[in-house]
Amino acid sequence: RSRKIQIRNIPPHLQWEVLDGLLAQYGTVENVEQVNTDTETAVVNVTYATKEEAKVAIEKLSDHQFENYSFKISYIPDEEVSSPPPPQRSRRGGHSSRERGSSPGGSSQPKQLDFPLRMLVPTQFVGAIIGKEGLTIKNLTKQTQSKVDIHRKENAGAAEKPITIHATPEGCSEACRMILDIMQKEADETKSAEEIPLKILAHNSLVGRLIGKEGRNLKKIEQDTGTKITISPLQDLTIYNPERTITVKGSTEACSNAEVEIMKKLREAYENDVVAVNQQANLIPGLNLSALGIFSTGLSMLPSTPGARGAAAATPYHPFALPEQEVVNLFIPTQAVGAIIGKKGQHIKQLARFAGASIKIAPAEGPDASERMVIITGPPEAQFKAQGRIFGKLKEENFFNPKEEVKLEAHIKVPSFAAGRVIGKGGKTVNELQNLTSAEVIVPRDQTPDENEEVIVKIIGHFFASQV
């Protein structure tokens, strides 16, 4: 018996959130990792907090029917569990290789993060890209000093195949340009297409910041490069595919120029997320960071950094011997309420079950209220998961200007006699808190305590800042 189980035969179109909710019914899920496979159905490895929970999950989920698919489940032997955690939930069938280059490798110079360029190319051009005896691809990798993976076995019979390019930003762009040239030349010779569009794959959590508020970033790239850019809809995302397709139409030259700008935005968003996670790992030692692996589609793609790995292996964060129920009121834009609740309340129910918290949305204070209060009740880890998912959802649905990050206001109550301690002598403590976490902390001095002799402390900031 072990804490780790493998689930096979998962339908490829099953949403991650549905699976998360299902797994969370049987215990505390520490990690979910998608296994690369050439099969049409998905395979995941799941680590539970205890062997007993894994046993219950195996009993309950064996032959669990989802539509016409029947789950197949087995234990993964314990010795594999004790090895360092693998990168969480790798990308669609390809290599999750984002973890490379994430640690400084002993040198004081921070190493540049490896953020690969992922492209989709029509299957009929794969042969031309590889070339006779692989000469074309060898020449391309040599010239651009890149590593190029063509995932030929993936999605058998599909009209398009993914290509992953690992290189410097300049190397990725040069390799992309050469691939576009090869495809255009092949298309001209076979007269199979007039103009080949460029298709870039990007993880959904980064796409909102590429689009920009009211689509400004995309419009600017289109204007600057003379291209037409479209992005596949959110509905196309499945458990097997957390990526959106960015389609760029225009001349080869114009598409290449657009690729540089698109990747610049995606890389910037990704690097901001990595910094945020590392900050979190350092500031709350012992917080179970492996929870990150499943609460947000985006952060599950982050590399295993030495800091995060150390924290993930630690015991879950419980400042009290028994996890105490905490109440946090989080304020979200009124127009985002529907996205949080989901169709027939499905999303909020799954979220509550997954996080192990009670989540309620308070009625609007008036017809013109710009914000609604979400009341979250649960122990620290449940708060962390529930709030993380809400922040992630708002970013995903593009409710915020990507430059700002998603910033929300949270209210927590403290005993009125302790409010002075939070402020500190001459405001020293509250200032230190703000400098350390980058969150704004407001303790209104003229508050009248409520019936429990408590007053509200307001925290305003992005997810990691407010959690810290």
URDAQUI-V416590 format. One record per residue. RES is the residue in one letter. SS is DSSP state (H for helix, E for strand, - for the rest). NEAR is the number of other ideal C-beta (glycine too) atoms within 10 Angstrom. D_LAST is the distance of its C-alpha to the last C-alpha in whole Angstrom. Layout:
# URDAQUI-V416590
RES	SS	NEAR	D_LAST
RES	SS	NEAR	D_LAST
This chain:
# URDAQUI-V416590
R	-	10	36
S	-	17	33
R	-	22	29
K	E	20	30
I	E	22	32
Q	E	15	33
I	E	24	34
R	E	17	37
N	E	17	39
I	E	20	36
P	-	17	37
P	-	15	36
H	-	14	35
L	-	18	33
Q	-	15	30
W	H	20	27
E	H	20	25
V	H	13	28
L	H	23	28
D	H	21	25
G	H	19	26
L	H	20	29
L	H	23	27
A	H	19	25
Q	-	13	28
Y	-	19	29
G	-	19	26
T	-	16	22
V	E	24	22
E	E	23	20
N	E	24	22
V	E	20	24
E	E	21	26
Q	E	23	29
V	-	15	32
N	-	14	34
T	-	14	37
D	-	11	40
T	-	12	41
E	-	12	41
T	-	16	39
A	E	24	35
V	E	16	34
V	E	19	31
N	E	19	30
V	E	25	27
T	E	21	26
Y	E	23	25
A	-	15	24
T	-	12	27
K	H	14	31
E	H	13	32
E	H	20	29
A	H	24	31
K	H	18	34
V	H	15	34
A	H	23	32
I	H	17	35
E	H	10	38
K	H	12	36
L	H	18	36
S	-	14	39
D	-	9	41
H	-	16	39
Q	E	8	40
F	E	14	39
E	-	8	41
N	-	6	44
Y	E	17	42
S	E	12	41
F	-	17	38
K	E	16	40
I	E	19	37
S	E	10	38
Y	E	16	36
I	-	16	34
P	-	9	36
D	H	12	33
E	H	8	34
E	H	11	32
V	H	17	29
S	-	9	29
S	-	7	29
P	-	8	26
P	-	17	24
P	-	15	26
P	-	21	24
Q	-	23	23
R	-	21	25
S	-	20	27
R	-	23	29
R	-	21	32
G	-	18	34
G	-	19	34
H	-	17	32
S	-	19	28
S	H	18	29
R	H	22	26
E	H	19	24
R	-	16	27
G	-	16	26
S	-	20	23
S	-	16	23
P	-	12	24
G	-	9	27
G	-	5	27
S	-	8	28
S	-	5	26
Q	-	7	27
P	-	11	24
K	-	12	26
Q	-	11	26
L	-	15	25
D	-	16	27
F	-	21	27
P	-	24	30
L	E	26	32
R	E	24	33
M	E	25	37
L	E	20	39
V	E	21	43
P	E	17	46
T	H	14	47
Q	H	16	51
F	H	22	49
V	H	17	48
G	H	12	51
A	H	18	52
I	H	19	48
I	H	18	49
G	-	14	52
K	H	8	56
E	H	7	55
G	H	10	51
L	H	10	52
T	H	17	51
I	H	19	47
K	H	13	48
N	H	12	49
L	H	20	46
T	H	19	43
K	H	9	45
Q	H	12	46
T	H	22	42
Q	-	12	41
S	-	21	39
K	E	17	38
V	E	23	39
D	E	15	39
I	E	19	41
H	-	18	40
R	-	15	44
K	-	10	44
E	-	16	41
N	-	19	42
A	-	9	45
G	-	6	48
A	-	10	45
A	-	9	46
E	E	17	43
K	E	20	42
P	E	22	38
I	E	25	38
T	E	19	35
I	E	23	36
H	E	21	34
A	-	20	34
T	-	13	33
P	H	14	33
E	H	12	36
G	H	18	38
C	H	24	36
S	H	20	38
E	H	19	41
A	H	25	41
C	H	24	40
R	H	19	43
M	H	21	45
I	H	27	45
L	H	22	45
D	H	14	49
I	H	20	50
M	H	23	49
Q	H	18	51
K	H	14	54
E	H	18	54
A	H	18	54
D	H	12	57
E	H	9	59
T	H	11	59
K	-	7	58
S	-	13	56
A	-	15	53
E	-	8	54
E	-	11	50
I	-	23	47
P	-	18	44
L	E	26	41
K	E	19	38
I	E	24	35
L	E	22	32
A	E	22	29
H	E	22	26
N	H	21	25
S	H	22	21
L	H	24	23
V	H	24	26
G	H	22	24
R	H	24	23
L	H	25	27
I	H	19	29
G	-	18	27
K	H	15	27
E	H	10	30
G	H	13	31
R	H	13	32
N	H	20	30
L	H	21	33
K	H	13	36
K	H	12	35
I	H	22	36
E	H	19	39
Q	H	9	40
D	H	12	40
T	H	22	41
G	-	13	44
T	-	23	42
K	E	13	41
I	E	24	38
T	E	12	37
I	E	18	34
S	-	17	35
P	-	9	34
L	H	13	30
Q	H	6	33
D	H	13	34
L	-	19	31
T	E	15	31
I	-	22	30
Y	-	20	32
N	E	19	31
P	-	22	28
E	E	24	29
R	E	21	31
T	E	18	34
I	E	26	34
T	E	16	38
V	E	23	40
K	E	16	43
G	-	19	45
S	-	14	48
T	H	16	46
E	H	13	46
A	H	18	44
C	H	27	42
S	H	22	41
N	H	20	40
A	H	25	37
E	H	24	36
V	H	16	35
E	H	19	33
I	H	24	32
M	H	21	30
K	H	14	29
K	H	20	27
L	H	21	26
R	H	17	25
E	H	16	23
A	H	22	21
Y	H	22	20
E	H	13	19
N	H	15	17
D	H	22	15
V	H	18	16
V	H	11	14
A	H	19	11
V	H	20	11
N	H	18	12
Q	H	17	9
Q	H	22	7
A	H	22	10
N	H	14	10
L	H	15	7
I	-	18	7
P	-	12	11
G	-	13	12
L	-	23	10
N	-	23	13
L	H	27	13
S	H	22	16
A	H	23	15
L	H	24	15
G	H	23	18
I	H	27	19
F	H	24	17
S	-	24	18
T	-	22	21
G	-	21	19
L	H	24	17
S	H	24	19
M	H	24	21
L	-	24	19
P	-	22	20
S	-	20	20
T	-	20	19
P	H	12	19
G	H	17	16
A	H	22	15
R	H	17	18
G	H	14	17
A	H	23	14
A	H	22	16
A	H	14	19
A	-	15	17
T	-	9	17
P	-	18	15
Y	-	18	12
H	-	15	14
P	-	11	13
F	-	9	17
A	-	6	20
L	-	7	20
P	-	16	18
E	-	11	17
Q	-	13	18
E	E	17	15
V	E	13	16
V	E	19	14
N	E	16	16
L	E	24	15
F	E	17	18
I	E	22	19
P	E	14	22
T	H	13	26
Q	H	11	27
A	H	20	24
V	H	15	25
G	H	11	28
A	H	17	26
I	H	20	23
I	H	16	26
G	-	15	28
K	H	7	32
K	H	7	33
G	H	10	30
Q	H	14	29
H	H	19	26
I	H	18	24
K	H	14	26
Q	H	20	25
L	H	25	21
A	H	22	22
R	H	16	24
F	H	23	22
A	H	27	18
G	-	17	20
A	-	23	19
S	E	14	21
I	E	23	21
K	E	11	23
I	E	15	24
A	-	11	25
P	-	8	28
A	-	14	29
E	-	11	29
G	-	7	32
P	-	5	34
D	-	7	32
A	-	11	29
S	-	11	26
E	E	16	23
R	E	19	23
M	E	17	21
V	E	23	19
I	E	15	19
I	E	23	17
T	E	16	18
G	E	22	17
P	-	20	15
P	H	20	11
E	H	19	13
A	H	22	15
Q	H	23	12
F	H	25	10
K	H	26	14
A	H	26	15
Q	H	23	12
G	H	20	12
R	H	25	16
I	H	26	16
F	H	25	15
G	H	20	17
K	H	21	20
L	H	21	20
K	H	26	19
E	H	20	22
E	-	15	24
N	-	18	24
F	-	16	23
F	-	20	21
N	-	16	23
P	-	22	21
K	-	11	21
E	-	10	18
E	-	20	16
V	-	21	15
K	-	17	14
L	E	22	14
E	E	17	14
A	E	21	12
H	E	16	14
I	E	15	13
K	E	17	16
V	E	14	16
P	E	12	20
S	H	15	22
F	H	11	23
A	H	13	19
A	H	18	18
G	H	12	20
R	H	13	18
V	H	14	14
I	H	18	17
G	-	14	18
K	H	8	22
G	H	8	22
G	H	11	19
K	H	10	18
T	H	16	15
V	H	18	13
N	H	13	14
E	H	12	12
L	H	18	9
Q	H	17	10
N	H	8	11
L	H	12	9
T	H	18	6
S	-	15	9
A	-	20	9
E	E	16	12
V	E	20	12
I	E	14	15
V	E	20	17
P	-	10	20
R	-	9	23
D	-	5	26
Q	-	13	24
T	-	6	27
P	-	14	25
D	-	11	26
E	-	5	28
N	-	9	26
E	-	10	25
E	E	17	22
V	E	21	20
I	E	16	18
V	E	21	14
K	E	16	14
I	E	22	10
I	E	15	12
G	E	21	10
H	-	19	10
F	H	26	9
F	H	24	6
A	H	22	5
S	H	23	5
Q	H	21	4
V	-	19	0
